[in-house]
Amino acid sequence: MCKELGPPEALVIEERSVPEPRAGEVRIAVRAAGVNYVDGLIAAGRYQIRIEPPFVPGSELAGVVDAVGEGVTGVGVGDRVFATLGTGAFSEYVTVRASQVIALPDGLDFARAASFQQSYCTALFALVHRTTVHPDDVVLVLGAGGGVGLAAIDVARSLGARVIGVASTAEKRALATAMGAEAVIDPATEDLKTRARELGGGGVDVVYDPVGGELAEQALRALRFDGRFLVVGFTAGIPRVALNLVLLNNRTVVGVEWGGWAMRNAEANGALLDDVLDRIGRGDLHPVAPEQRPLEGAGSAVADLIERRAHGKIVLVP
Ligand SMILES: NC(=O)c1ccc[n+]([C@@H]2O[C@H](COP(=O)([O-])OP(=O)(O)OC[C@H]3O[C@@H](n4cnc5c(N)ncnc54)[C@H](OP(=O)(O)O)[C@@H]3O)[C@@H](O)[C@H]2O)c1
């Protein structure tokens, strides 16, 4: 529970009675809940949408339907499902509108199903809908060992692009390489702009930036003519850059707000998710197997993301 907005250490465990589904709702026995950076932002009151406590954090889950409310059709007890919510996933049982749940496809286990949706929908939305990635384009992915970064590598590779990853530890860089990055950069020991230009053969075509901070400008400067810079997140802070860097080389800076777009375009987002699932089903995309931790470790899992210790994805298992 988040009882007051603040750091992950302020999250507390609370025992409650099992919720009953209301008309049109189903109850899910949660088998895995994905941990995302955004959960920490929401609990701290630092996300663009402010939610007032008390609330249960957690925005992605997978599990088994174990009760249905009045009037529910199409979903039944025993169905294996996954769902994305604003909050509430870090729990043993969750009630959600039946229209929010999606049947788990064969081949996707609970852990992956609870942790791919935000990262992969954001990556496909950014790299296919917000810009175009051509085969052999060079895509520079910042935060490449994090959840959003790994998904971006996977999607960019599936589009035929070459990928260069940027990450701060050997462990994160190894994950980026395993996902298909042909080269990785450690920005603490190498000049990001110079090295990315070298590796990209004079520059890169696309920057995918969930990190911001000081690296953003260096990455922007690495873009070659007609390059596109995708603004995805600010784990290292919101950068300020001079617009002459956008004019130079005919560059384009593109904002990516998958969550806001999805809320306004539910049908199109449904098609986007179907597209992600099809690509996973065909073997074109490969969500990582997340690290599994007990639900009681929610606070430390969120802290590991916010404080940069996590690599890959984490799920909480009740
Ligand atoms: N725009 C959208 O639609 C959208 C959708 C989903 C998520 N997001 C955003 O994408 C970002 C990444 O989310 P995520 O779930 O992938 O998080 P994550 O798994 O924790 O990865 C974020 C990466 O940011 C890097 N980082 C650099 N400086 C950091 C700092 N001071 N503190 C923490 N991390 C730092 C870390 O990589 P290094 O240590 O290698 O630098 C880390 O691996 C978040 O800001 C999230 O809100 C945006």
The ligand as a MOL file (V3000), in Angstrom:
LIG
                    3D

  0  0  0     0  0            999 V3000
M  V30 BEGIN CTAB
M  V30 COUNTS 48 52 0 0 0
M  V30 BEGIN ATOM
M  V30 1 N 6.9360 7.4390 -22.8050 0
M  V30 2 C 6.2710 6.3520 -22.5140 0
M  V30 3 O 5.2130 6.0770 -23.0840 0
M  V30 4 C 6.8160 5.4250 -21.4600 0
M  V30 5 C 6.2620 4.1510 -21.2550 0
M  V30 6 C 6.8350 3.3050 -20.2960 0
M  V30 7 C 7.9160 3.7670 -19.5350 0
M  V30 8 N 8.3860 5.0280 -19.7450 0 CHG=1
M  V30 9 C 9.5200 5.5490 -18.9750 0
M  V30 10 O 10.7020 4.8720 -19.3610 0
M  V30 11 C 11.6390 4.9860 -18.2900 0
M  V30 12 C 12.3000 3.6530 -18.0670 0
M  V30 13 O 11.3990 2.7510 -17.4800 0
M  V30 14 P 11.8450 1.2560 -17.1500 0
M  V30 15 O 10.6500 0.5950 -16.5370 0
M  V30 16 O 12.5420 0.6540 -18.3000 0 CHG=-1
M  V30 17 O 12.9140 1.4790 -16.0140 0
M  V30 18 P 14.2380 0.6570 -15.7090 0
M  V30 19 O 14.0400 -0.7820 -16.0580 0
M  V30 20 O 14.6200 1.0120 -14.3320 0
M  V30 21 O 15.3120 1.2340 -16.7330 0
M  V30 22 C 15.6540 2.5820 -16.7100 0
M  V30 23 C 17.1490 2.7710 -16.9600 0
M  V30 24 O 17.4310 4.1440 -16.7340 0
M  V30 25 C 18.8190 4.2690 -16.4920 0
M  V30 26 N 19.1390 5.3570 -15.5600 0
M  V30 27 C 20.0300 6.3340 -15.7960 0
M  V30 28 N 20.0890 7.1790 -14.7840 0
M  V30 29 C 19.2550 6.7290 -13.8540 0
M  V30 30 C 18.9050 7.1910 -12.5660 0
M  V30 31 N 19.4400 8.3070 -12.0470 0
M  V30 32 N 18.0210 6.4840 -11.8510 0
M  V30 33 C 17.4490 5.3660 -12.3840 0
M  V30 34 N 17.7460 4.8740 -13.6180 0
M  V30 35 C 18.6400 5.5520 -14.3460 0
M  V30 36 C 19.2770 2.9280 -15.9440 0
M  V30 37 O 20.2360 2.4510 -16.8740 0
M  V30 38 P 21.8010 2.7460 -16.7090 0
M  V30 39 O 22.1410 2.4480 -15.2940 0
M  V30 40 O 22.3730 1.7920 -17.6720 0
M  V30 41 O 21.9860 4.1760 -17.0880 0
M  V30 42 C 18.0400 2.0330 -15.9950 0
M  V30 43 O 18.3660 0.7280 -16.4580 0
M  V30 44 C 10.8720 5.5530 -17.1020 0
M  V30 45 O 11.1380 6.9320 -16.9900 0
M  V30 46 C 9.4280 5.3380 -17.4790 0
M  V30 47 O 8.5680 6.2620 -16.8480 0
M  V30 48 C 7.8700 5.8380 -20.6890 0
M  V30 END ATOM
M  V30 BEGIN BOND
M  V30 1 1 1 2
M  V30 2 2 2 3
M  V30 3 1 2 4
M  V30 4 1 4 5
M  V30 5 2 4 48
M  V30 6 2 5 6
M  V30 7 1 6 7
M  V30 8 2 7 8
M  V30 9 1 8 9
M  V30 10 1 8 48
M  V30 11 1 9 10
M  V30 12 1 9 46
M  V30 13 1 10 11
M  V30 14 1 11 12
M  V30 15 1 11 44
M  V30 16 1 12 13
M  V30 17 1 13 14
M  V30 18 2 14 15
M  V30 19 1 14 16
M  V30 20 1 14 17
M  V30 21 1 17 18
M  V30 22 2 18 19
M  V30 23 1 18 20
M  V30 24 1 18 21
M  V30 25 1 21 22
M  V30 26 1 22 23
M  V30 27 1 23 24
M  V30 28 1 23 42
M  V30 29 1 24 25
M  V30 30 1 25 26
M  V30 31 1 25 36
M  V30 32 1 26 27
M  V30 33 1 26 35
M  V30 34 2 27 28
M  V30 35 1 28 29
M  V30 36 1 29 30
M  V30 37 2 29 35
M  V30 38 1 30 31
M  V30 39 2 30 32
M  V30 40 1 32 33
M  V30 41 2 33 34
M  V30 42 1 34 35
M  V30 43 1 36 37
M  V30 44 1 36 42
M  V30 45 1 37 38
M  V30 46 2 38 39
M  V30 47 1 38 40
M  V30 48 1 38 41
M  V30 49 1 42 43
M  V30 50 1 44 45
M  V30 51 1 44 46
M  V30 52 1 46 47
M  V30 END BOND
M  V30 END CTAB
M  END
